[in-house]
Amino acid sequence: MAQLTVADYDALESAIRDGRRVIVRRQHQDVVIVPERLILRNRREAIEARHPATGDRLLLWVDEAEGVEVVG
């Protein structure tokens, strides 16, 4: 189980506030998303997001993320 750092959370919260894209690394793959909010579901923290090209809704579990990077 991976854990995000304080800097990762700061970057994620900034991207949510500013509507910027984020790369989430999980399971050795990079996923580009537009995060909308952080939520708790069944005692697990998750990122509610949209796919930047299709607009499809996504739910990514924070405890499965290896890191995040704001890309713009």
Buried (B, 14 or more C-beta within 10 A) or exposed (E): EEEBEEEBBEBBEEBBEEEBBBEBBBEEEEBBBBBBEBEEEEEEBBBBBBEEEEEEEBEBBBEBBBBBBBEE
